[in-house]
Amino acid sequence: LRNAEGWCGMGTEEGNDSIPFWPEESFAVLMADEEWSDCTPDSIPLEEFLETWLPGMQEDGVFAAVFPIPGEASAAMDCVTLEGEQLREFLREECEQYEDDA
């Protein structure tokens, strides 16, 4: 989700900054209410996400909040929160499974 100021962020239970991500636009739309009512979903190409975003987030100490659900926009309680490199490795492993099946 993003607005005129940039990408939306949220905090983790430990007080760290995180950026929420969803696998589909329809899930992100569900979060665009209340404090994020001025936000709209935007996509990031997978290769850019893996090669630029996640390494940059790791370097900046910003976590990835994976698939937060409505009602918890200000805290990452109801989602998986991972370091950028953790998520990058998980996604690479998943992509390799699809490449092996092709």
C-alpha positions in Angstrom: 0.0 0.0 0.0 1.2 3.5 -0.7 -0.1 7.0 -0.7 1.2 10.4 -1.8 4.0 10.3 0.8 5.3 6.8 -0.1 4.9 3.2 1.0 2.9 2.5 4.2 4.7 1.2 7.2 3.8 -0.4 10.5 5.6 -1.5 13.7 6.5 -4.9 15.0 5.7 -6.2 18.5 9.4 -5.5 19.3 9.1 -1.9 18.1 10.9 -2.3 14.8 9.8 -0.7 11.6 8.2 -3.0 8.9 6.6 -2.7 5.5 3.5 -4.8 4.8 3.3 -7.1 1.8 0.5 -9.2 0.4 0.6 -11.8 -2.4 -2.5 -10.3 -4.2 -3.9 -6.9 -4.6 -7.3 -8.0 -3.3 -5.8 -8.7 0.1 -4.1 -5.3 0.3 -7.3 -3.6 -0.5 -8.8 -5.0 2.7 -6.2 -3.0 4.7 -6.8 0.3 2.9 -9.2 1.6 5.6 -9.1 3.7 8.7 -5.5 5.0 9.1 -4.6 3.7 5.6 -7.7 5.0 3.9 -5.6 7.3 1.7 -3.6 4.4 0.4 -3.9 2.2 -2.6 -2.3 -1.1 -3.5 0.7 -1.0 -5.8 2.8 -3.9 -7.2 6.5 -4.5 -7.1 8.0 -6.8 -9.8 9.3 -10.0 -8.2 12.9 -9.6 -9.4 13.0 -6.0 -8.1 11.6 -7.1 -4.8 14.2 -9.9 -4.5 17.2 -7.9 -5.7 16.6 -4.4 -4.5 13.8 -4.1 -1.9 14.7 -7.0 0.4 18.5 -6.4 0.5 17.7 -2.6 1.1 15.3 -3.4 3.9 17.8 -5.8 5.5 20.5 -3.0 5.3 18.1 -0.5 6.8 16.9 -2.8 9.6 13.3 -2.7 8.3 11.3 -5.9 8.5 8.8 -7.4 6.0 5.3 -7.8 7.5 3.9 -10.7 5.4 0.1 -10.8 4.9 -1.2 -8.6 7.8 -4.9 -8.9 8.2 -7.5 -6.1 8.7 -7.8 -4.6 12.2 -4.1 -4.5 13.0 -2.7 -1.7 10.8 -0.6 -0.2 13.5 1.0 -3.5 14.8 2.3 -6.6 13.1 0.6 -8.9 15.5 -1.4 -10.9 13.0 1.2 -11.6 10.4 4.6 -13.1 9.9 7.4 -10.6 10.3 10.7 -11.5 8.7 14.1 -9.9 8.1 14.6 -9.0 4.4 17.2 -11.8 3.9 14.9 -14.4 5.5 12.0 -13.6 3.2 14.4 -13.4 0.2 15.6 -16.9 0.9 12.1 -18.3 1.3 10.9 -16.7 -1.9 14.0 -18.0 -3.9 13.4 -21.5 -2.6 9.7 -21.3 -3.6 10.7 -20.0 -7.1 13.1 -22.8 -7.5 10.3 -25.4 -7.0 8.4 -23.9 -9.9 11.5 -23.8 -12.1 12.1 -27.5 -11.3 8.5 -28.4 -12.3 8.8 -26.6 -15.7 
